[in-house]
Amino acid sequence: MEFKKLEIKQDGSWFKRLITSAHFKKSILFILIGATAGFIFTYFSEGKEFSQIASKDIYTNMFTGAFVGFFLTNSPCARGKC
């Protein structure tokens, strides 16, 4: 009877596995796209020069866009669990 030696590779830390996962990269990409879309929406919807737009409005719309991007990749329906 022959036995093969089982070789177990180290997976590394959980943080390294998280950063290198495809889902994490997709989430970051959608968050950045959402924040950019929020900024563009603020810039074009105000109809003012950039220096006249309140930074609070810009940050609010960028945060909302980033949240939408995060929700699109991490909602139960996006992960096929509806």
VOBA-1610 file (N, C-alpha, C; in pm, whole numbers, padded with zeros to 5 digits, always signed):
BEGIN
Met+00084-00116+00000Met+00000+00000+00000Met+00090+00124+00000Glu+00060+00217-00090Glu+00140+00340-00099Glu+00058+00458-00047Phe+00129+00543+00021Phe+00065+00665+00071Phe+00138+00785+00014Lys+00060+00883-00028Lys+00119+01007-00077Lys+00130+01105+00039Lys+00235+01180+00037Lys+00255+01278+00142Lys+00165+01398+00115Leu+00091+01440+00214Leu+00001+01553+00202Leu+00077+01682+00234Glu+00080+01771+00137Glu+00149+01898+00158Glu+00045+02008+00178Ile+00053+02073+00292Ile-00040+02181+00325Ile+00035+02312+00316Lys-00017+02401+00232Lys+00046+02532+00215Lys-00015+02630+00314Gln+00065+02722+00358Gln+00016+02827+00446Gln-00067+02925+00364Asp-00184+02961+00413Asp-00270+03054+00343Asp-00228+03199+00365Gly-00152+03226+00463Gly-00118+03364+00495Gly-00219+03421+00592Ser-00204+03546+00620Ser-00294+03610+00716Ser-00430+03637+00652Trp-00530+03657+00736Trp-00665+03684+00687Trp-00669+03816+00612Phe-00585+03912+00655Phe-00583+04042+00590Phe-00530+04031+00447Lys-00427+03952+00427Lys-00371+03933+00293Lys-00472+03860+00203Arg-00540+03760+00259Arg-00642+03691+00179Arg-00756+03784+00142Leu-00793+03873+00235Leu-00902+03968+00208Leu-00865+04063+00096Ile-00747+04120+00103Ile-00705+04220+00004Ile-00687+04159-00135Thr-00643+04036-00142Thr-00618+03975-00272Thr-00741+03907-00331Ser-00853+03905-00259Ser-00972+03839-00313Ser-01036+03924-00423Ala-01099+03856-00516Ala-01164+03924-00629Ala-01285+04006-00582His-01355+03957-00482His-01473+04029-00433His-01434+04163-00369Phe-01324+04165-00296Phe-01277+04288-00233Phe-01238+04391-00340Lys-01168+04346-00442Lys-01128+04437-00551Lys-01250+04492-00624Lys-01350+04407-00645Lys-01473+04452-00711Lys-01546+04553-00624Ser-01551+04529-00493Ser-01617+04622-00401Ser-01549+04758-00403Ile-01417+04760-00396Ile-01342+04886-00399Ile-01366+04960-00529Leu-01367+04887-00640Leu-01391+04950-00770Leu-01530+05014-00775Phe-01632+04944-00728Phe-01768+04999-00731Phe-01784+05116-00634Ile-01714+05111-00520Ile-01718+05223-00427Ile-01657+05347-00490Leu-01544+05331-00558Leu-01480+05445-00624Leu-01566+05499-00739Ile-01627+05410-00814Ile-01716+05454-00923Ile-01836+05529-00866Gly-01893+05479-00757Gly-02008+05545-00694Gly-01972+05682-00639Ala-01855+05694-00576Ala-01811+05823-00523Ala-01785+05922-00635Thr-01727+05875-00744Thr-01704+05961-00859Thr-01835+06006-00921Ala-01930+05915-00930Ala-02062+05951-00984Ala-02131+06053-00893Gly-02115+06039-00762Gly-02172+06137-00669Gly-02110+06275-00687Phe-01979+06278-00707Phe-01912+06405-00730Phe-01958+06470-00861Ile-01965+06390-00966Ile-02009+06442-01096Ile-02153+06492-01087Phe-02238+06417-01017Phe-02377+06460-00999Phe-02384+06595-00929Thr-02304+06612-00824Thr-02302+06738-00750Thr-02255+06852-00839Tyr-02150+06828-00913Tyr-02091+06933-00996Tyr-02187+06980-01104Phe-02254+06886-01172Phe-02341+06925-01282Phe-02481+06967-01238Ser-02528+06919-01124Ser-02664+06953-01083Ser-02672+07089-01016Glu-02565+07137-00957Glu-02567+07266-00888Glu-02573+07383-00987Gly-02508+07371-01100Gly-02507+07479-01197Gly-02425+07598-01152Lys-02330+07576-01063Lys-02245+07682-01012Lys-02100+07648-01043Glu-02013+07745-01020Glu-01872+07718-01033Glu-01829+07628-00918Phe-01719+07559-00937Phe-01674+07464-00836Phe-01642+07532-00703Ser-01590+07650-00708Ser-01553+07720-00584Ser-01676+07765-00504Gln-01792+07773-00567Gln-01912+07818-00499Gln-01994+07704-00438Ile-01960+07581-00468Ile-02033+07467-00415Ile-01981+07436-00275Ala-02072+07416-00182Ala-02034+07386-00044Ala-01971+07246-00037Ser-01865+07235+00039Ser-01796+07107+00049Ser-01885+07002+00117Lys-01977+07045+00201Lys-02069+06952+00267Lys-02154+06880+00163Asp-02201+06952+00063Asp-02282+06890-00043Asp-02200+06789-00122Ile-02076+06825-00150Ile-01989+06734-00227Ile-01965+06606-00147Tyr-01929+06620-00019Tyr-01901+06502+00062Tyr-02025+06416+00082Thr-02140+06478+00099Thr-02263+06402+00118Thr-02296+06318-00005Asn-02287+06380-00123Asn-02318+06306-00245Asn-02213+06200-00277Met-02086+06229-00246Met-01982+06128-00268Met-02002+06009-00174Phe-02037+06036-00048Phe-02061+05928+00047Phe-02182+05845+00004Thr-02286+05911-00042Thr-02405+05839-00088Thr-02371+05751-00208Gly-02296+05805-00302Gly-02255+05727-00419Gly-02167+05609-00381Ala-02076+05631-00285Ala-01990+05521-00240Ala-02071+05413-00171Phe-02171+05454-00092Phe-02257+05355-00026Phe-02336+05274-00128Val-02387+05339-00231Val-02460+05267-00336Val-02367+05167-00405Gly-02245+05208-00433Gly-02148+05115-00492Gly-02118+04998-00402Phe-02104+05023-00271Phe-02081+04916-00175Phe-02202+04823-00167Phe-02321+04881-00167Phe-02443+04801-00158Phe-02462+04714-00282Leu-02425+04764-00398Leu-02442+04687-00521Leu-02356+04561-00522Thr-02242+04565-00455Thr-02155+04447-00455Thr-02174+04358-00333Asn-02235+04408-00226Asn-02243+04330-00103Asn-02385+04301-00057Ser-02485+04337-00134Ser-02622+04305-00095Ser-02646+04155-00114Pro-02745+04099-00045Pro-02773+03956-00062Pro-02807+03919-00205Cys-02879+04005-00276Cys-02916+03974-00414Cys-02794+03976-00507Ala-02697+04063-00476Ala-02577+04068-00559Ala-02492+03943-00541Arg-02507+03877-00428Arg-02430+03756-00400Arg-02509+03630-00430Gly-02628+03644-00492Gly-02708+03529-00532Gly-02780+03460-00418Lys-02817+03533-00313Lys-02883+03472-00198Lys-03023+03527-00177Cys-03086+03574-00284Cys-03224+03625-00273Cys-03323+03511-00260
//
